[in-house]
């Protein structure tokens, strides 16, 4: 890594909240990059109550810190860093992730080989086991993520924000992350908007990153059974629902959205009944079902803008759709989820 005394080629954006124990391995992995290009590091501290700020000041003075006085969430944190970045390319990196030494060089090479802008990622490896988690994600018809494990497939539906590469000009053109999402699903939304504009979303071969899945917000990692929190599940279901309304193209998209609402209601009633926990229905599913109606005018206006600028066909949009129901697969494999 070359010091950033001149204009950097890449800005690494690290959103942090109480990640004092995670930051050293994350930042060290950036400092150890083999690329000769200049790299800028920005850390957005989201009102941490641990020793994150002291750690950054004492051990990593080369990292530029944006300090938030209140907790604003992942979307706004990354938007602030992107607005402040000087690099031609942005690399969003979770504080619970670490790059292989050649990661940025691999992403730079892939970006330069593509004729035009692209959103990229690297194969994701589990921190504890070193096994591959995914090579980006596909989506089922209702925008539930399906990990891509195909080594011959590089085009994907979206890449997770734990390691997301995007040209800074493209980020601005797409509007960054939607701040109304707060956290969860913002990466899916950004990549969906990019794909509708004909911007490829791909996994670059030749390197990888390691990730402590779920260390920063719970959930995400599946070991022997599904486990999540009410907060995470509520954000996930709400944000997928709103993203589906805005992004899903054509008449088929409208039909799928209506079917999604019906299935979501059935899922909420069945899960709340089987778990004997009415809070699941009242705090997760009903808010997700009513969210579109509460802000319908703005959402429809957003849909019109996005769909008017669409440059790909409905068929091309569904080229990364996995036509099976991901939730049912997980249910049969792991049983009913544990919701804390």
C-alpha positions as CSV (number, residue, x, y, z in Angstrom):
1,X,0.0,0.0,0.0
2,X,1.3,3.5,-0.9
3,X,0.7,6.4,1.5
4,X,-2.1,8.8,0.5
5,X,-0.1,12.0,0.3
6,X,-1.4,12.4,-3.3
7,X,-4.8,11.7,-4.8
8,X,-5.6,8.0,-4.0
9,X,-6.8,5.5,-6.6
10,X,-9.0,3.6,-4.0
11,X,-10.8,4.7,-0.9
12,X,-11.5,1.9,1.6
13,X,-14.6,2.8,3.7
14,X,-15.0,1.1,7.0
15,X,-18.2,1.6,9.0
16,X,-17.6,0.9,12.7
17,X,-19.7,0.6,15.7
18,X,-18.1,-0.8,18.9
19,X,-15.6,-2.7,16.8
20,X,-12.5,-2.1,18.9
21,X,-11.8,-5.8,18.9
22,X,-12.4,-6.1,15.1
23,X,-10.7,-3.1,13.7
24,X,-7.1,-4.1,14.0
25,X,-7.3,-7.1,11.7
26,X,-9.5,-5.3,9.2
27,X,-7.3,-2.2,8.9
28,X,-4.0,-4.2,9.0
29,X,-5.3,-6.2,6.0
30,X,-5.7,-2.9,4.1
31,X,-2.2,-1.7,5.1
32,X,-0.7,-5.0,3.9
33,X,-2.1,-4.7,0.3
34,X,0.5,-5.5,-2.4
35,X,-0.9,-3.0,-4.9
36,X,1.4,0.0,-5.7
37,X,-1.6,2.3,-6.0
38,X,-2.4,4.8,-3.3
39,X,-5.1,3.8,-0.9
40,X,-7.1,6.1,1.4
41,X,-8.7,4.7,4.5
42,X,-11.8,6.3,6.0
43,X,-13.5,5.0,9.2
44,X,-16.9,6.2,10.1
45,X,-17.4,5.7,13.9
46,X,-21.1,5.4,14.6
47,X,-21.1,6.8,18.2
48,X,-19.2,3.8,19.6
49,X,-19.1,3.4,23.4
50,X,-16.0,1.2,23.5
51,X,-12.4,2.2,22.8
52,X,-12.7,2.4,19.0
53,X,-11.8,6.0,18.7
54,X,-8.8,5.8,21.1
55,X,-7.6,2.7,19.1
56,X,-7.8,4.6,15.8
57,X,-6.0,7.7,17.2
58,X,-3.2,5.7,18.7
59,X,-2.5,2.9,16.3
60,X,-3.9,4.1,12.9
61,X,-3.3,7.8,12.5
62,X,-3.3,7.2,8.7
63,X,-7.0,6.4,8.8
64,X,-9.2,9.4,8.4
65,X,-12.0,9.2,11.0
66,X,-15.5,10.6,10.6
67,X,-17.0,10.7,14.1
68,X,-20.8,10.6,14.5
69,X,-22.3,12.0,17.6
70,X,-25.3,9.7,17.3
71,X,-25.8,6.2,15.9
72,X,-27.0,6.7,12.3
73,X,-26.7,3.2,10.8
74,X,-24.9,1.5,8.0
75,X,-26.5,3.4,5.1
76,X,-25.8,6.9,6.2
77,X,-22.3,6.0,7.5
78,X,-21.3,4.7,4.1
79,X,-22.9,7.7,2.3
80,X,-20.9,10.0,4.5
81,X,-17.7,8.2,3.7
82,X,-18.4,8.1,0.0
83,X,-19.1,11.8,0.0
84,X,-15.8,12.5,1.7
85,X,-13.7,10.0,-0.4
86,X,-11.0,11.2,-2.8
87,X,-10.4,7.8,-4.5
88,X,-11.6,7.0,-8.0
89,X,-12.9,3.7,-6.6
90,X,-14.7,3.0,-3.4
91,X,-14.3,-0.3,-1.5
92,X,-16.8,-0.8,1.3
93,X,-15.3,-3.1,3.9
94,X,-17.0,-4.3,7.0
95,X,-15.0,-3.9,10.3
96,X,-15.5,-7.7,10.8
97,X,-13.9,-8.5,7.4
98,X,-10.2,-8.7,6.3
99,X,-8.8,-8.7,2.7
100,X,-6.3,-11.1,1.3
101,X,-3.0,-9.3,0.4
102,X,-3.8,-9.1,-3.3
103,X,-7.5,-8.2,-3.0
104,X,-7.4,-4.6,-4.1
105,X,-5.0,-5.4,-6.9
106,X,-7.4,-8.1,-8.1
107,X,-10.3,-5.7,-7.9
108,X,-8.4,-3.0,-9.8
109,X,-7.4,-5.4,-12.5
110,X,-11.0,-6.6,-12.9
111,X,-12.4,-3.0,-12.9
112,X,-9.9,-2.0,-15.6
113,X,-10.7,-5.0,-17.8
114,X,-14.4,-4.1,-17.9
115,X,-15.5,-1.7,-20.6
116,X,-17.3,0.7,-18.3
117,X,-18.4,0.9,-14.7
118,X,-19.2,-2.2,-12.6
119,X,-19.9,-3.2,-9.0
120,X,-17.6,-5.9,-7.9
121,X,-16.8,-8.2,-5.0
122,X,-14.5,-11.1,-4.2
123,X,-15.2,-14.7,-3.0
124,X,-16.2,-14.6,0.6
125,X,-14.5,-17.0,3.0
126,X,-15.8,-17.9,6.5
127,X,-13.4,-16.4,9.1
128,X,-13.3,-19.5,11.3
129,X,-13.1,-22.3,8.8
130,X,-11.7,-20.7,5.7
131,X,-14.4,-22.3,3.5
132,X,-16.1,-20.4,0.8
133,X,-19.4,-18.8,1.8
134,X,-20.3,-17.4,-1.6
135,X,-19.2,-15.7,-4.8
136,X,-21.8,-13.0,-4.6
137,X,-25.5,-13.7,-4.4
138,X,-28.4,-14.6,-6.7
139,X,-32.0,-13.9,-5.7
140,X,-35.1,-15.9,-5.5
141,X,-38.3,-14.4,-7.0
142,X,-39.0,-12.6,-3.8
143,X,-35.5,-11.1,-3.4
144,X,-34.3,-13.6,-0.8
145,X,-30.5,-14.0,-1.2
146,X,-29.2,-17.3,-2.6
147,X,-25.4,-17.7,-2.2
148,X,-23.7,-18.3,-5.6
149,X,-21.2,-21.2,-5.3
150,X,-20.7,-21.7,-9.1
151,X,-17.0,-21.1,-9.9
152,X,-17.9,-20.5,-13.5
153,X,-20.5,-17.8,-12.7
154,X,-19.3,-14.2,-12.3
155,X,-22.4,-12.2,-13.0
156,X,-24.6,-12.1,-9.9
157,X,-27.7,-10.3,-8.6
158,X,-25.9,-8.4,-5.9
159,X,-22.8,-8.3,-3.7
160,X,-23.0,-7.8,0.1
161,X,-21.8,-4.6,1.6
162,X,-19.1,-6.4,3.6
163,X,-16.9,-6.1,0.5
164,X,-18.4,-4.0,-2.2
165,X,-16.4,-2.2,-4.9
166,X,-17.9,0.6,-6.9
167,X,-16.5,3.5,-8.9
168,X,-17.1,6.7,-7.0
169,X,-18.8,8.4,-10.0
170,X,-21.1,5.4,-10.3
171,X,-22.0,5.5,-6.6
172,X,-23.0,9.2,-7.0
173,X,-25.0,8.4,-10.2
174,X,-26.9,5.6,-8.3
175,X,-27.5,7.8,-5.3
176,X,-25.6,5.7,-2.8
177,X,-27.4,3.7,-0.2
178,X,-31.1,4.6,0.5
179,X,-31.0,6.1,4.0
180,X,-34.5,5.0,4.8
181,X,-33.3,1.4,4.8
182,X,-31.1,2.1,7.9
183,X,-29.3,-1.2,7.6
184,X,-29.8,-4.6,5.7
185,X,-30.8,-4.8,2.1
186,X,-29.1,-1.6,1.0
187,X,-26.5,-3.5,-0.9
188,X,-29.3,-5.5,-2.7
189,X,-31.0,-2.2,-3.6
190,X,-27.9,-0.5,-4.9
191,X,-26.9,-3.4,-7.0
192,X,-30.5,-3.8,-8.3
193,X,-30.5,-0.2,-9.5
194,X,-27.1,-0.7,-11.1
195,X,-28.3,-3.8,-13.0
196,X,-31.4,-2.0,-14.3
197,X,-29.1,0.6,-15.7
198,X,-27.1,-2.1,-17.5
199,X,-24.2,-1.8,-15.0
200,X,-22.7,-5.3,-14.4
201,X,-22.5,-6.7,-10.9
202,X,-19.7,-9.3,-10.7
203,X,-17.4,-11.4,-8.6
204,X,-13.7,-11.0,-9.4
205,X,-11.6,-14.1,-9.4
206,X,-8.0,-14.4,-8.1
207,X,-8.3,-13.3,-4.5
208,X,-10.8,-13.3,-1.6
209,X,-11.8,-11.8,1.7
210,X,-12.5,-13.3,5.1
211,X,-15.6,-12.4,7.0
212,X,-16.9,-13.0,10.6
213,X,-20.4,-13.3,9.4
214,X,-22.9,-11.5,11.6
215,X,-20.4,-10.2,14.0
216,X,-21.5,-6.6,13.6
217,X,-25.3,-7.0,13.5
218,X,-26.2,-10.6,14.4
219,X,-27.8,-13.3,12.2
220,X,-26.5,-14.1,8.7
221,X,-24.4,-17.1,9.6
222,X,-26.1,-20.5,9.7
223,X,-24.5,-23.3,11.6
224,X,-27.0,-25.9,12.9
225,X,-30.1,-23.8,12.9
226,X,-31.4,-20.4,11.8
227,X,-31.0,-17.7,14.4
228,X,-31.7,-14.0,14.2
229,X,-33.1,-11.1,16.1
230,X,-36.5,-9.4,15.9
231,X,-34.8,-6.1,14.9
232,X,-32.8,-7.8,12.1
233,X,-35.7,-9.7,10.8
234,X,-38.0,-6.7,10.8
235,X,-35.5,-4.6,8.8
236,X,-34.8,-7.5,6.4
237,X,-38.5,-8.1,5.6
238,X,-39.4,-4.5,5.4
239,X,-36.5,-3.5,3.2
240,X,-36.9,-6.5,0.9
241,X,-40.5,-5.6,0.5
242,X,-39.8,-2.0,-0.4
243,X,-36.9,-2.9,-2.7
244,X,-39.2,-5.3,-4.5
245,X,-41.8,-2.6,-5.1
246,X,-39.2,-0.2,-6.6
247,X,-36.9,-2.6,-8.5
248,X,-39.0,-5.5,-9.9
249,X,-39.5,-4.6,-13.6
250,X,-42.6,-5.0,-15.8
251,X,-46.0,-6.4,-15.2
252,X,-44.5,-9.6,-13.9
253,X,-42.8,-7.6,-11.2
254,X,-46.1,-6.1,-10.0
255,X,-47.7,-9.6,-9.9
256,X,-44.7,-11.0,-7.9
257,X,-45.0,-8.1,-5.5
258,X,-48.7,-8.9,-4.8
259,X,-47.9,-12.6,-4.3
260,X,-45.0,-11.6,-2.0
261,X,-47.4,-9.6,0.3
262,X,-49.8,-12.6,0.5
263,X,-47.0,-15.1,1.2
264,X,-45.5,-12.7,3.8
265,X,-48.8,-12.5,5.7
266,X,-49.2,-16.3,5.6
267,X,-45.6,-16.7,6.8
268,X,-46.1,-14.3,9.7
269,X,-49.3,-15.9,10.9
270,X,-47.9,-19.4,10.7
271,X,-44.6,-18.6,12.3
272,X,-46.2,-16.6,15.1
273,X,-48.6,-19.4,15.8
274,X,-46.0,-22.2,15.8
275,X,-43.6,-20.2,17.9
276,X,-46.4,-19.0,20.2
277,X,-45.0,-15.6,19.8
278,X,-47.4,-12.9,18.6
279,X,-44.6,-10.3,18.7
280,X,-43.3,-11.8,15.5
281,X,-46.5,-10.9,13.7
282,X,-46.9,-7.5,15.2
283,X,-43.2,-6.4,15.2
284,X,-41.9,-8.1,12.1
285,X,-44.5,-9.0,9.5
286,X,-47.3,-6.5,9.9
287,X,-45.0,-3.5,9.8
288,X,-43.4,-5.0,6.6
289,X,-46.8,-5.5,5.1
290,X,-48.0,-1.9,5.8
291,X,-44.7,-0.2,5.0
292,X,-45.6,0.3,1.3
293,X,-48.9,1.9,2.1
294,X,-47.5,4.3,4.6
295,X,-45.2,5.9,2.0
296,X,-46.9,4.8,-1.2
297,X,-46.6,8.1,-3.1
298,X,-42.9,8.4,-2.6
299,X,-42.3,4.7,-3.4
300,X,-44.3,4.8,-6.6
301,X,-42.4,8.0,-7.7
302,X,-39.2,6.2,-7.0
303,X,-40.3,3.2,-9.0
304,X,-41.2,5.4,-11.9
305,X,-37.8,7.1,-11.9
306,X,-35.9,3.8,-11.6
307,X,-38.0,1.9,-14.2
308,X,-38.0,4.8,-16.7
309,X,-34.2,4.7,-16.7
310,X,-34.2,0.9,-17.1
311,X,-31.9,-0.3,-19.9
312,X,-32.3,-4.0,-19.6
313,X,-35.2,-6.3,-20.4
314,X,-37.3,-8.2,-17.8
315,X,-35.6,-11.4,-19.1
316,X,-32.2,-10.0,-18.5
317,X,-33.2,-8.9,-15.0
318,X,-34.2,-12.4,-14.2
319,X,-31.0,-13.9,-15.5
320,X,-29.7,-13.8,-11.9
321,X,-33.0,-15.1,-10.4
322,X,-32.9,-18.5,-8.8
323,X,-36.3,-20.0,-9.4
324,X,-36.8,-21.8,-6.2
325,X,-38.0,-20.6,-2.8
326,X,-35.0,-19.9,-0.6
327,X,-37.0,-19.6,2.7
328,X,-38.5,-23.1,2.1
329,X,-35.1,-24.6,1.5
330,X,-33.8,-23.2,4.7
331,X,-36.9,-24.3,6.6
332,X,-36.5,-27.9,5.4
333,X,-32.8,-27.9,6.2
334,X,-32.7,-26.1,9.5
335,X,-36.3,-26.0,10.9
336,X,-38.1,-23.0,12.3
337,X,-35.8,-20.0,12.9
338,X,-35.0,-19.0,16.4
339,X,-35.9,-15.3,16.8
340,X,-34.4,-13.5,19.8
